[in-house]
Amino acid sequence: MIRLSQRGWNNVIIFTTLILILLFNFSSDFLNRGLDDTITRTSLIPSDWVVTTIEFEQDTVERIGQGWRSKSGSLNLDDLNLLVSHWQNAQVQLFDSELNWQADSQVVKLWFVGQAEPIEYSFLSFADKTLVKFEQQTYMLISPDFTSLLVDN
């Protein structure tokens, strides 16, 4: 065993703690490096986000307690629950293409708990696929079909 004074042992503990902090800090950076490049988003809405309001061009769906209501009153509670379920379970895949998003796109805004601003989703439908743009990325909607995400379905 090494014989050190109390001051010497204190220095050993301090330097060991600093080395461990640096090791943990850099190992996190090292282990997570390149992860953002390989992750592709699979769901339209992250599973831990809670939707409070969905603003369509022609209607708004709001959370009221445990249920939902449509401002226009055109949908009953079961239809609203199904609509929100479709949004929460929607699957997307990253799509690499530059398109003109000014042409005939439908915009839907979703408000989430804890966020001051809504997230804007722009949908562009083609004959065989639907593209959605949000957070400066373009995705292809895999499921459900686009009409299931609209109020007038």
C-alpha positions in Angstrom: 0.0 0.0 0.0 1.2 3.5 -0.8 1.9 5.7 2.2 0.6 9.2 1.6 -0.4 12.0 3.9 -4.0 13.1 4.2 -3.3 16.0 1.8 -1.8 13.6 -0.7 -4.8 11.3 -0.6 -7.1 14.3 -1.0 -5.2 15.2 -4.2 -5.5 11.6 -5.4 -9.3 11.7 -4.8 -9.7 15.1 -6.5 -7.7 14.1 -9.6 -9.5 10.7 -9.8 -12.9 12.5 -9.7 -11.8 14.9 -12.4 -10.6 12.1 -14.6 -13.9 10.2 -14.1 -15.9 13.3 -15.0 -13.9 13.8 -18.2 -14.2 10.1 -19.0 -18.0 10.1 -18.6 -18.3 13.3 -20.5 -16.2 12.2 -23.5 -17.5 8.7 -23.5 -21.1 10.1 -24.0 -19.9 12.1 -27.0 -17.9 9.2 -28.3 -20.8 6.6 -27.9 -23.4 9.0 -29.4 -21.3 10.2 -32.3 -22.9 9.5 -35.7 -26.2 8.4 -34.1 -28.1 11.4 -35.6 -27.1 10.3 -39.1 -28.3 6.8 -38.8 -31.6 7.4 -36.9 -34.6 7.8 -39.2 -37.9 8.9 -37.7 -40.5 6.3 -37.7 -43.5 8.0 -36.1 -45.1 11.3 -37.0 -45.4 12.3 -33.4 -43.0 11.0 -30.7 -44.8 8.6 -28.3 -44.0 10.7 -25.2 -45.6 13.9 -26.6 -49.2 14.7 -25.6 -51.3 16.4 -28.2 -53.5 19.3 -26.9 -54.9 20.8 -30.1 -55.0 19.9 -33.8 -55.7 22.9 -36.1 -56.9 22.1 -39.6 -57.6 24.7 -42.2 -61.4 24.2 -41.7 -61.7 23.0 -38.1 -59.9 22.7 -34.8 -59.9 19.6 -32.5 -59.1 20.3 -28.8 -58.4 18.2 -25.8 -61.1 18.7 -23.1 -60.2 16.8 -19.9 -59.9 13.1 -21.0 -61.8 13.6 -24.2 -61.8 15.7 -27.4 -64.1 18.2 -29.0 -64.4 19.7 -32.5 -65.1 23.4 -32.7 -67.4 22.8 -35.6 -69.2 20.0 -33.8 -69.2 17.9 -36.9 -67.6 14.8 -35.3 -68.7 12.7 -32.3 -66.3 11.6 -29.5 -65.6 8.2 -31.0 -64.6 9.8 -34.4 -62.4 12.3 -32.6 -60.7 9.6 -30.5 -60.0 7.7 -33.7 -58.7 10.8 -35.5 -56.2 11.5 -32.6 -55.2 7.9 -32.5 -54.4 8.0 -36.2 -52.2 11.0 -35.6 -50.4 9.4 -32.6 -49.8 6.1 -34.5 -48.9 7.6 -37.9 -45.7 6.1 -39.3 -43.3 8.0 -41.6 -40.1 7.4 -43.4 -37.4 9.9 -44.3 -37.8 11.0 -47.9 -34.9 12.6 -49.8 -36.3 15.0 -52.4 -36.5 18.7 -52.9 -40.1 19.7 -53.9 -42.0 22.9 -54.4 -44.0 23.0 -51.1 -45.9 26.1 -52.2 -48.0 24.2 -54.6 -51.2 22.8 -53.2 -50.0 21.6 -49.8 -52.3 21.2 -46.8 -51.1 22.6 -43.5 -52.0 21.2 -40.1 -50.7 22.6 -36.8 -50.4 20.5 -33.7 -50.0 21.9 -30.2 -48.3 19.8 -27.6 -48.1 19.9 -23.8 -45.2 22.0 -22.6 -44.5 23.7 -26.0 -45.2 27.4 -26.5 -45.5 27.2 -30.3 -47.3 24.6 -32.5 -45.5 22.3 -34.9 -46.6 22.8 -38.5 -47.0 19.8 -40.7 -47.3 20.4 -44.5 -48.8 17.6 -46.5 -48.4 17.1 -50.2 -50.4 14.3 -51.8 -49.6 12.4 -55.0 -51.3 9.5 -56.6 -49.2 6.9 -54.9 -47.8 8.6 -51.8 -48.2 11.4 -49.4 -45.3 13.6 -48.3 -45.1 15.5 -45.0 -42.7 18.2 -44.2 -41.9 19.4 -40.6 -38.8 20.5 -38.7 -37.1 21.2 -42.1 -37.3 17.5 -43.1 -39.4 15.7 -45.7 -41.0 12.4 -44.8 -43.2 9.9 -46.7 -46.4 8.9 -44.8 -46.5 5.1 -44.5 -49.6 4.6 -42.5 -52.4 5.4 -42.1 -53.5 7.0 -45.4 -53.7 10.8 -45.5 -57.5 11.0 -45.4 -57.4 9.3 -42.0 -55.5 12.3 -40.6 -58.1 14.8 -41.7 -61.3 16.0 -40.0 -63.6 15.5 -42.9 -62.9 11.7 -43.4 
